[in-house]
Amino acid sequence: MKLVDIKEKIQYIEIEKGKIVAHTEKKNYRISHRGKFKTLLSELPDNYKMCSFDCIVDDNLVKEYDFIGNSFTLKTGEKVELLAKSYNLRDYFLKY
């Protein structure tokens, strides 16, 4: 499946076990994408931000960023922990 084929609002996109997965409120979709993960940003609206090398999130849906625990909480209450524990979420977030 390609990113443009997803008709639901994407909450966040992450690399999960070597696969790109787009998470919506109802379902998770495996995405086929050639090229670097970061290039997915160009296919998304401006409210999507790259918060680590393995995660892109809709900034409008984020309730809270946890810079120490390298995670964020969506307004739905779902807590998303980033795989990249050695990277600092705050550093990625402050780039934007």
Biopython code that builds the backbone (N, CA, C, O; Angstrom):
import numpy as np
from Bio.PDB.StructureBuilder import StructureBuilder

atoms = [
    (1, "MET", "N", (0.849, -1.180, 0.000)),
    (1, "MET", "CA", (0.000, 0.000, 0.000)),
    (1, "MET", "C", (0.890, 1.237, 0.000)),
    (1, "MET", "O", (1.942, 1.262, 0.638)),
    (2, "LYS", "N", (0.457, 2.245, -0.714)),
    (2, "LYS", "CA", (1.188, 3.509, -0.749)),
    (2, "LYS", "C", (0.525, 4.511, 0.180)),
    (2, "LYS", "O", (-0.652, 4.382, 0.517)),
    (3, "LEU", "N", (1.285, 5.495, 0.582)),
    (3, "LEU", "CA", (0.804, 6.511, 1.504)),
    (3, "LEU", "C", (-0.454, 7.196, 0.974)),
    (3, "LEU", "O", (-1.388, 7.438, 1.738)),
    (4, "VAL", "N", (-0.495, 7.509, -0.309)),
    (4, "VAL", "CA", (-1.639, 8.211, -0.890)),
    (4, "VAL", "C", (-2.907, 7.366, -0.904)),
    (4, "VAL", "O", (-4.001, 7.907, -1.064)),
    (5, "ASP", "N", (-2.783, 6.057, -0.740)),
    (5, "ASP", "CA", (-3.942, 5.161, -0.746)),
    (5, "ASP", "C", (-4.699, 5.161, 0.583)),
    (5, "ASP", "O", (-5.831, 4.681, 0.647)),
    (6, "ILE", "N", (-4.098, 5.686, 1.624)),
    (6, "ILE", "CA", (-4.730, 5.697, 2.947)),
    (6, "ILE", "C", (-5.691, 6.881, 3.010)),
    (6, "ILE", "O", (-5.283, 8.031, 2.849)),
    (7, "LYS", "N", (-6.948, 6.593, 3.241)),
    (7, "LYS", "CA", (-7.982, 7.635, 3.257)),
    (7, "LYS", "C", (-8.276, 8.152, 4.668)),
    (7, "LYS", "O", (-8.894, 9.205, 4.824)),
    (8, "GLU", "N", (-7.843, 7.432, 5.674)),
    (8, "GLU", "CA", (-8.047, 7.874, 7.064)),
    (8, "GLU", "C", (-6.960, 8.867, 7.457)),
    (8, "GLU", "O", (-5.919, 8.951, 6.804)),
    (9, "LYS", "N", (-7.205, 9.615, 8.524)),
    (9, "LYS", "CA", (-6.210, 10.559, 9.034)),
    (9, "LYS", "C", (-5.075, 9.778, 9.688)),
    (9, "LYS", "O", (-5.302, 8.972, 10.590)),
    (10, "ILE", "N", (-3.870, 10.024, 9.229)),
    (10, "ILE", "CA", (-2.697, 9.353, 9.784)),
    (10, "ILE", "C", (-2.254, 10.087, 11.038)),
    (10, "ILE", "O", (-2.016, 11.295, 11.009)),
    (11, "GLN", "N", (-2.145, 9.353, 12.142)),
    (11, "GLN", "CA", (-1.688, 9.939, 13.399)),
    (11, "GLN", "C", (-0.171, 10.026, 13.433)),
    (11, "GLN", "O", (0.399, 11.069, 13.753)),
    (12, "TYR", "N", (0.473, 8.911, 13.098)),
    (12, "TYR", "CA", (1.935, 8.895, 13.043)),
    (12, "TYR", "C", (2.396, 7.748, 12.155)),
    (12, "TYR", "O", (1.662, 6.794, 11.898)),
    (13, "ILE", "N", (3.632, 7.873, 11.699)),
    (13, "ILE", "CA", (4.249, 6.858, 10.847)),
    (13, "ILE", "C", (5.566, 6.480, 11.512)),
    (13, "ILE", "O", (6.324, 7.351, 11.939)),
    (14, "GLU", "N", (5.838, 5.186, 11.598)),
    (14, "GLU", "CA", (7.082, 4.764, 12.227)),
    (14, "GLU", "C", (7.680, 3.584, 11.485)),
    (14, "GLU", "O", (7.018, 2.919, 10.689)),
    (15, "ILE", "N", (8.944, 3.348, 11.768)),
    (15, "ILE", "CA", (9.599, 2.153, 11.286)),
    (15, "ILE", "C", (9.456, 1.112, 12.392)),
    (15, "ILE", "O", (9.912, 1.311, 13.518)),
    (16, "GLU", "N", (8.815, 0.002, 12.046)),
    (16, "GLU", "CA", (8.534, -1.038, 13.036)),
    (16, "GLU", "C", (9.038, -2.368, 12.476)),
    (16, "GLU", "O", (8.499, -2.881, 11.495)),
    (17, "LYS", "N", (10.064, -2.913, 13.098)),
    (17, "LYS", "CA", (10.668, -4.178, 12.649)),
    (17, "LYS", "C", (11.066, -4.109, 11.175)),
    (17, "LYS", "O", (10.840, -5.049, 10.413)),
    (18, "GLY", "N", (11.654, -2.996, 10.794)),
    (18, "GLY", "CA", (12.157, -2.830, 9.435)),
    (18, "GLY", "C", (11.110, -2.457, 8.398)),
    (18, "GLY", "O", (11.444, -2.286, 7.226)),
    (19, "LYS", "N", (9.864, -2.329, 8.797)),
    (19, "LYS", "CA", (8.774, -1.963, 7.892)),
    (19, "LYS", "C", (8.241, -0.588, 8.265)),
    (19, "LYS", "O", (8.275, -0.194, 9.431)),
    (20, "ILE", "N", (7.749, 0.139, 7.268)),
    (20, "ILE", "CA", (7.138, 1.442, 7.521)),
    (20, "ILE", "C", (5.656, 1.218, 7.776)),
    (20, "ILE", "O", (4.957, 0.624, 6.954)),
    (21, "VAL", "N", (5.180, 1.701, 8.928)),
    (21, "VAL", "CA", (3.798, 1.499, 9.336)),
    (21, "VAL", "C", (3.148, 2.848, 9.606)),
    (21, "VAL", "O", (3.666, 3.657, 10.376)),
    (22, "ALA", "N", (1.998, 3.082, 8.959)),
    (22, "ALA", "CA", (1.212, 4.295, 9.206)),
    (22, "ALA", "C", (0.085, 3.929, 10.168)),
    (22, "ALA", "O", (-0.675, 2.993, 9.920)),
    (23, "HIS", "N", (-0.014, 4.668, 11.255)),
    (23, "HIS", "CA", (-1.015, 4.397, 12.284)),
    (23, "HIS", "C", (-2.154, 5.399, 12.145)),
    (23, "HIS", "O", (-1.934, 6.610, 12.120)),
    (24, "THR", "N", (-3.368, 4.879, 12.056)),
    (24, "THR", "CA", (-4.562, 5.718, 12.084)),
    (24, "THR", "C", (-5.339, 5.337, 13.336)),
    (24, "THR", "O", (-4.932, 4.442, 14.076)),
    (25, "GLU", "N", (-6.431, 6.001, 13.568)),
    (25, "GLU", "CA", (-7.207, 5.697, 14.765)),
    (25, "GLU", "C", (-7.810, 4.291, 14.704)),
    (25, "GLU", "O", (-7.981, 3.640, 15.735)),
    (26, "LYS", "N", (-8.130, 3.827, 13.497)),
    (26, "LYS", "CA", (-8.804, 2.541, 13.351)),
    (26, "LYS", "C", (-7.890, 1.384, 12.992)),
    (26, "LYS", "O", (-8.162, 0.246, 13.375)),
    (27, "LYS", "N", (-6.809, 1.650, 12.262)),
    (27, "LYS", "CA", (-6.030, 0.563, 11.685)),
    (27, "LYS", "C", (-4.591, 0.996, 11.459)),
    (27, "LYS", "O", (-4.295, 2.187, 11.371)),
    (28, "ASN", "N", (-3.702, 0.017, 11.366)),
    (28, "ASN", "CA", (-2.307, 0.265, 11.011)),
    (28, "ASN", "C", (-2.069, -0.270, 9.605)),
    (28, "ASN", "O", (-2.540, -1.355, 9.263)),
    (29, "TYR", "N", (-1.341, 0.485, 8.792)),
    (29, "TYR", "CA", (-1.096, 0.116, 7.408)),
    (29, "TYR", "C", (0.398, 0.002, 7.154)),
    (29, "TYR", "O", (1.166, 0.885, 7.538)),
    (30, "ARG", "N", (0.811, -1.077, 6.511)),
    (30, "ARG", "CA", (2.200, -1.188, 6.052)),
    (30, "ARG", "C", (2.330, -0.395, 4.759)),
    (30, "ARG", "O", (1.515, -0.526, 3.845)),
    (31, "ILE", "N", (3.356, 0.418, 4.703)),
    (31, "ILE", "CA", (3.560, 1.305, 3.565)),
    (31, "ILE", "C", (4.733, 0.804, 2.735)),
    (31, "ILE", "O", (5.781, 0.450, 3.276)),
    (32, "SER", "N", (4.553, 0.777, 1.429)),
    (32, "SER", "CA", (5.695, 0.500, 0.564)),
    (32, "SER", "C", (6.245, 1.856, 0.123)),
    (32, "SER", "O", (5.514, 2.701, -0.394)),
    (33, "HIS", "N", (7.515, 2.041, 0.332)),
    (33, "HIS", "CA", (8.148, 3.328, 0.027)),
    (33, "HIS", "C", (9.585, 3.084, -0.386)),
    (33, "HIS", "O", (10.335, 2.388, 0.299)),
    (34, "ARG", "N", (9.953, 3.657, -1.497)),
    (34, "ARG", "CA", (11.347, 3.584, -1.948)),
    (34, "ARG", "C", (12.016, 4.895, -1.582)),
    (34, "ARG", "O", (11.441, 5.971, -1.743)),
    (35, "GLY", "N", (13.202, 4.790, -1.100)),
    (35, "GLY", "CA", (13.920, 5.991, -0.704)),
    (35, "GLY", "C", (14.016, 6.098, 0.803)),
    (35, "GLY", "O", (13.611, 5.198, 1.539)),
    (36, "LYS", "N", (14.552, 7.204, 1.239)),
    (36, "LYS", "CA", (14.749, 7.418, 2.671)),
    (36, "LYS", "C", (13.422, 7.709, 3.366)),
    (36, "LYS", "O", (12.501, 8.286, 2.786)),
    (37, "PHE", "N", (13.362, 7.296, 4.607)),
    (37, "PHE", "CA", (12.162, 7.507, 5.426)),
    (37, "PHE", "C", (11.804, 8.986, 5.472)),
    (37, "PHE", "O", (10.629, 9.349, 5.403)),
    (38, "LYS", "N", (12.798, 9.822, 5.587)),
    (38, "LYS", "CA", (12.580, 11.265, 5.715)),
    (38, "LYS", "C", (11.842, 11.853, 4.506)),
    (38, "LYS", "O", (11.152, 12.864, 4.635)),
    (39, "THR", "N", (11.983, 11.230, 3.340)),
    (39, "THR", "CA", (11.321, 11.767, 2.146)),
    (39, "THR", "C", (9.797, 11.632, 2.206)),
    (39, "THR", "O", (9.094, 12.267, 1.420)),
    (40, "LEU", "N", (9.282, 10.819, 3.122)),
    (40, "LEU", "CA", (7.830, 10.732, 3.303)),
    (40, "LEU", "C", (7.237, 12.076, 3.713)),
    (40, "LEU", "O", (6.078, 12.360, 3.413)),
    (41, "LEU", "N", (8.015, 12.893, 4.385)),
    (41, "LEU", "CA", (7.523, 14.205, 4.820)),
    (41, "LEU", "C", (7.025, 15.048, 3.654)),
    (41, "LEU", "O", (6.057, 15.795, 3.793)),
    (42, "SER", "N", (7.680, 14.931, 2.512)),
    (42, "SER", "CA", (7.287, 15.726, 1.356)),
    (42, "SER", "C", (5.919, 15.310, 0.808)),
    (42, "SER", "O", (5.306, 16.065, 0.053)),
    (43, "GLU", "N", (5.435, 14.126, 1.176)),
    (43, "GLU", "CA", (4.135, 13.642, 0.730)),
    (43, "GLU", "C", (3.020, 13.984, 1.722)),
    (43, "GLU", "O", (1.852, 13.691, 1.467)),
    (44, "LEU", "N", (3.377, 14.598, 2.845)),
    (44, "LEU", "CA", (2.422, 14.887, 3.913)),
    (44, "LEU", "C", (2.246, 16.393, 4.086)),
    (44, "LEU", "O", (3.121, 17.168, 3.701)),
    (45, "PRO", "N", (1.110, 16.816, 4.669)),
    (45, "PRO", "CA", (0.917, 18.247, 4.964)),
    (45, "PRO", "C", (1.956, 18.759, 5.968)),
    (45, "PRO", "O", (2.657, 17.971, 6.603)),
    (46, "ASP", "N", (2.045, 20.070, 6.101)),
    (46, "ASP", "CA", (3.052, 20.721, 6.951)),
    (46, "ASP", "C", (2.918, 20.413, 8.443)),
    (46, "ASP", "O", (3.881, 20.590, 9.190)),
    (47, "ASN", "N", (1.755, 19.959, 8.889)),
    (47, "ASN", "CA", (1.586, 19.681, 10.320)),
    (47, "ASN", "C", (2.269, 18.383, 10.756)),
    (47, "ASN", "O", (2.294, 18.076, 11.948)),
    (48, "TYR", "N", (2.821, 17.621, 9.819)),
    (48, "TYR", "CA", (3.562, 16.406, 10.164)),
    (48, "TYR", "C", (5.021, 16.760, 10.381)),
    (48, "TYR", "O", (5.635, 17.448, 9.565)),
    (49, "LYS", "N", (5.565, 16.286, 11.484)),
    (49, "LYS", "CA", (6.948, 16.582, 11.868)),
    (49, "LYS", "C", (7.713, 15.285, 12.100)),
    (49, "LYS", "O", (7.157, 14.292, 12.568)),
    (50, "MET", "N", (8.972, 15.316, 11.770)),
    (50, "MET", "CA", (9.838, 14.172, 12.036)),
    (50, "MET", "C", (10.401, 14.355, 13.437)),
    (50, "MET", "O", (11.202, 15.259, 13.673)),
    (51, "CYS", "N", (9.987, 13.498, 14.372)),
    (51, "CYS", "CA", (10.401, 13.679, 15.762)),
    (51, "CYS", "C", (11.560, 12.777, 16.142)),
    (51, "CYS", "O", (12.127, 12.933, 17.224)),
    (52, "SER", "N", (11.923, 11.843, 15.288)),
    (52, "SER", "CA", (13.145, 11.053, 15.438)),
    (52, "SER", "C", (13.416, 10.439, 14.076)),
    (52, "SER", "O", (12.602, 10.571, 13.162)),
    (53, "PHE", "N", (14.536, 9.780, 13.933)),
    (53, "PHE", "CA", (14.854, 9.236, 12.612)),
    (53, "PHE", "C", (13.906, 8.119, 12.194)),
    (53, "PHE", "O", (13.904, 7.715, 11.032)),
    (54, "ASP", "N", (13.103, 7.616, 13.124)),
    (54, "ASP", "CA", (12.203, 6.507, 12.810)),
    (54, "ASP", "C", (10.724, 6.827, 13.022)),
    (54, "ASP", "O", (9.900, 5.912, 13.046)),
    (55, "CYS", "N", (10.370, 8.107, 13.177)),
    (55, "CYS", "CA", (8.976, 8.438, 13.472)),
    (55, "CYS", "C", (8.602, 9.825, 12.946)),
    (55, "CYS", "O", (9.326, 10.801, 13.141)),
    (56, "ILE", "N", (7.447, 9.882, 12.272)),
    (56, "ILE", "CA", (6.845, 11.130, 11.814)),
    (56, "ILE", "C", (5.479, 11.204, 12.476)),
    (56, "ILE", "O", (4.736, 10.223, 12.473)),
    (57, "VAL", "N", (5.137, 12.361, 13.046)),
    (57, "VAL", "CA", (3.884, 12.488, 13.787)),
    (57, "VAL", "C", (3.118, 13.729, 13.323)),
    (57, "VAL", "O", (3.711, 14.735, 12.934)),
    (58, "ASP", "N", (1.779, 13.631, 13.373)),
    (58, "ASP", "CA", (0.934, 14.794, 13.124)),
    (58, "ASP", "C", (0.987, 15.651, 14.385)),
    (58, "ASP", "O", (0.401, 15.297, 15.408)),
    (59, "ASP", "N", (1.677, 16.756, 14.310)),
    (59, "ASP", "CA", (1.894, 17.606, 15.481)),
    (59, "ASP", "C", (0.588, 18.124, 16.073)),
    (59, "ASP", "O", (0.532, 18.417, 17.267)),
    (60, "ASN", "N", (-0.455, 18.241, 15.269)),
    (60, "ASN", "CA", (-1.751, 18.709, 15.766)),
    (60, "ASN", "C", (-2.422, 17.695, 16.690)),
    (60, "ASN", "O", (-3.312, 18.052, 17.462)),
    (61, "LEU", "N", (-2.002, 16.444, 16.614)),
    (61, "LEU", "CA", (-2.616, 15.391, 17.427)),
    (61, "LEU", "C", (-1.833, 15.072, 18.695)),
    (61, "LEU", "O", (-2.260, 14.242, 19.498)),
    (62, "VAL", "N", (-0.688, 15.728, 18.877)),
    (62, "VAL", "CA", (0.152, 15.442, 20.044)),
    (62, "VAL", "C", (-0.315, 16.268, 21.236)),
    (62, "VAL", "O", (-0.441, 17.490, 21.165)),
    (63, "LYS", "N", (-0.566, 15.562, 22.329)),
    (63, "LYS", "CA", (-0.954, 16.216, 23.574)),
    (63, "LYS", "C", (0.280, 16.652, 24.351)),
    (63, "LYS", "O", (0.321, 17.742, 24.921)),
    (64, "GLU", "N", (1.311, 15.758, 24.363)),
    (64, "GLU", "CA", (2.488, 16.024, 25.188)),
    (64, "GLU", "C", (3.702, 15.283, 24.650)),
    (64, "GLU", "O", (3.608, 14.127, 24.236)),
    (65, "TYR", "N", (4.829, 15.954, 24.661)),
    (65, "TYR", "CA", (6.112, 15.326, 24.330)),
    (65, "TYR", "C", (6.856, 15.050, 25.627)),
    (65, "TYR", "O", (6.910, 15.912, 26.504)),
    (66, "ASP", "N", (7.420, 13.877, 25.759)),
    (66, "ASP", "CA", (8.242, 13.512, 26.910)),
    (66, "ASP", "C", (9.682, 13.434, 26.418)),
    (66, "ASP", "O", (10.116, 12.416, 25.879)),
    (67, "PHE", "N", (10.409, 14.519, 26.613)),
    (67, "PHE", "CA", (11.768, 14.613, 26.093)),
    (67, "PHE", "C", (12.736, 13.687, 26.822)),
    (67, "PHE", "O", (13.721, 13.240, 26.233)),
    (68, "ILE", "N", (12.475, 13.397, 28.077)),
    (68, "ILE", "CA", (13.370, 12.528, 28.838)),
    (68, "ILE", "C", (13.126, 11.061, 28.469)),
    (68, "ILE", "O", (14.077, 10.299, 28.296)),
    (69, "GLY", "N", (11.882, 10.675, 28.352)),
    (69, "GLY", "CA", (11.548, 9.290, 28.052)),
    (69, "GLY", "C", (11.490, 8.967, 26.567)),
    (69, "GLY", "O", (11.164, 7.841, 26.191)),
    (70, "ASN", "N", (11.806, 9.953, 25.710)),
    (70, "ASN", "CA", (11.743, 9.772, 24.252)),
    (70, "ASN", "C", (10.418, 9.163, 23.819)),
    (70, "ASN", "O", (10.379, 8.099, 23.201)),
    (71, "SER", "N", (9.329, 9.856, 24.155)),
    (71, "SER", "CA", (8.007, 9.399, 23.766)),
    (71, "SER", "C", (7.097, 10.608, 23.587)),
    (71, "SER", "O", (7.461, 11.734, 23.924)),
    (72, "PHE", "N", (5.938, 10.358, 23.065)),
    (72, "PHE", "CA", (4.918, 11.398, 23.012)),
    (72, "PHE", "C", (3.561, 10.757, 23.261)),
    (72, "PHE", "O", (3.386, 9.556, 23.057)),
    (73, "THR", "N", (2.602, 11.567, 23.704)),
    (73, "THR", "CA", (1.256, 11.100, 23.974)),
    (73, "THR", "C", (0.307, 11.825, 23.036)),
    (73, "THR", "O", (0.320, 13.053, 22.946)),
    (74, "LEU", "N", (-0.512, 11.054, 22.342)),
    (74, "LEU", "CA", (-1.502, 11.640, 21.449)),
    (74, "LEU", "C", (-2.692, 12.138, 22.262)),
    (74, "LEU", "O", (-2.869, 11.731, 23.410)),
    (75, "LYS", "N", (-3.499, 13.004, 21.685)),
    (75, "LYS", "CA", (-4.692, 13.515, 22.356)),
    (75, "LYS", "C", (-5.684, 12.406, 22.670)),
    (75, "LYS", "O", (-6.539, 12.572, 23.541)),
    (76, "THR", "N", (-5.584, 11.279, 21.974)),
    (76, "THR", "CA", (-6.442, 10.118, 22.245)),
    (76, "THR", "C", (-6.014, 9.383, 23.511)),
    (76, "THR", "O", (-6.736, 8.514, 24.001)),
    (77, "GLY", "N", (-4.839, 9.731, 24.044)),
    (77, "GLY", "CA", (-4.316, 9.075, 25.238)),
    (77, "GLY", "C", (-3.267, 8.018, 24.936)),
    (77, "GLY", "O", (-2.614, 7.516, 25.851)),
    (78, "GLU", "N", (-3.096, 7.674, 23.668)),
    (78, "GLU", "CA", (-2.107, 6.663, 23.287)),
    (78, "GLU", "C", (-0.695, 7.212, 23.461)),
    (78, "GLU", "O", (-0.368, 8.288, 22.959)),
    (79, "LYS", "N", (0.137, 6.460, 24.178)),
    (79, "LYS", "CA", (1.531, 6.845, 24.375)),
    (79, "LYS", "C", (2.390, 6.082, 23.372)),
    (79, "LYS", "O", (2.292, 4.860, 23.257)),
    (80, "VAL", "N", (3.227, 6.811, 22.653)),
    (80, "VAL", "CA", (4.081, 6.212, 21.632)),
    (80, "VAL", "C", (5.528, 6.359, 22.070)),
    (80, "VAL", "O", (6.033, 7.474, 22.201)),
    (81, "GLU", "N", (6.190, 5.236, 22.295)),
    (81, "GLU", "CA", (7.597, 5.263, 22.668)),
    (81, "GLU", "C", (8.423, 5.095, 21.410)),
    (81, "GLU", "O", (8.154, 4.215, 20.592)),
    (82, "LEU", "N", (9.416, 5.928, 21.260)),
    (82, "LEU", "CA", (10.257, 5.884, 20.081)),
    (82, "LEU", "C", (11.289, 4.783, 20.212)),
    (82, "LEU", "O", (11.833, 4.555, 21.292)),
    (83, "LEU", "N", (11.554, 4.105, 19.116)),
    (83, "LEU", "CA", (12.556, 3.042, 19.115)),
    (83, "LEU", "C", (13.949, 3.591, 19.335)),
    (83, "LEU", "O", (14.805, 2.934, 19.927)),
    (84, "ALA", "N", (14.163, 4.778, 18.861)),
    (84, "ALA", "CA", (15.497, 5.378, 18.892)),
    (84, "ALA", "C", (15.777, 5.963, 20.267)),
    (84, "ALA", "O", (15.806, 7.183, 20.429)),
    (85, "LYS", "N", (15.980, 5.116, 21.245)),
    (85, "LYS", "CA", (16.224, 5.581, 22.612)),
    (85, "LYS", "C", (17.522, 6.371, 22.727)),
    (85, "LYS", "O", (17.647, 7.234, 23.596)),
    (86, "SER", "N", (18.485, 6.085, 21.862)),
    (86, "SER", "CA", (19.762, 6.791, 21.960)),
    (86, "SER", "C", (19.710, 8.191, 21.361)),
    (86, "SER", "O", (20.657, 8.966, 21.497)),
    (87, "TYR", "N", (18.600, 8.513, 20.699)),
    (87, "TYR", "CA", (18.442, 9.841, 20.118)),
    (87, "TYR", "C", (17.530, 10.662, 21.009)),
    (87, "TYR", "O", (16.644, 10.118, 21.667)),
    (88, "ASN", "N", (17.741, 11.947, 21.031)),
    (88, "ASN", "CA", (16.988, 12.817, 21.898)),
    (88, "ASN", "C", (15.819, 13.426, 21.132)),
    (88, "ASN", "O", (16.029, 14.162, 20.167)),
    (89, "LEU", "N", (14.601, 13.132, 21.545)),
    (89, "LEU", "CA", (13.401, 13.646, 20.908)),
    (89, "LEU", "C", (13.415, 15.169, 20.842)),
    (89, "LEU", "O", (13.027, 15.755, 19.832)),
    (90, "ARG", "N", (13.857, 15.799, 21.908)),
    (90, "ARG", "CA", (13.868, 17.261, 21.941)),
    (90, "ARG", "C", (14.732, 17.823, 20.827)),
    (90, "ARG", "O", (14.353, 18.817, 20.208)),
    (91, "ASP", "N", (15.877, 17.222, 20.551)),
    (91, "ASP", "CA", (16.766, 17.707, 19.497)),
    (91, "ASP", "C", (16.069, 17.640, 18.141)),
    (91, "ASP", "O", (16.160, 18.573, 17.343)),
    (92, "TYR", "N", (15.374, 16.531, 17.884)),
    (92, "TYR", "CA", (14.652, 16.396, 16.617)),
    (92, "TYR", "C", (13.518, 17.394, 16.549)),
    (92, "TYR", "O", (13.326, 18.045, 15.523)),
    (93, "PHE", "N", (12.752, 17.526, 17.645)),
    (93, "PHE", "CA", (11.599, 18.411, 17.661)),
    (93, "PHE", "C", (12.017, 19.867, 17.490)),
    (93, "PHE", "O", (11.343, 20.617, 16.783)),
    (94, "LEU", "N", (13.087, 20.273, 18.107)),
    (94, "LEU", "CA", (13.517, 21.661, 18.035)),
    (94, "LEU", "C", (14.038, 22.060, 16.669)),
    (94, "LEU", "O", (14.195, 23.251, 16.397)),
    (95, "LYS", "N", (14.309, 21.097, 15.805)),
    (95, "LYS", "CA", (14.719, 21.411, 14.430)),
    (95, "LYS", "C", (13.600, 22.105, 13.690)),
    (95, "LYS", "O", (13.849, 22.826, 12.724)),
    (96, "TYR", "N", (12.353, 21.894, 14.133)),
    (96, "TYR", "CA", (11.197, 22.455, 13.449)),
    (96, "TYR", "C", (10.731, 23.639, 14.232)),
    (96, "TYR", "O", (9.757, 24.287, 13.849)),
]
sb = StructureBuilder()
sb.init_structure("model")
sb.init_model(0)
sb.init_chain("A")
sb.init_seg("    ")
for serial, (resi, resn, name, xyz) in enumerate(atoms, 1):
    if name == "N":
        sb.init_residue(resn, " ", resi, " ")
    sb.init_atom(name, np.array(xyz, "f"), 0.0, 1.0, " ", f" {name:<3s}", serial, name[0])
structure = sb.get_structure()
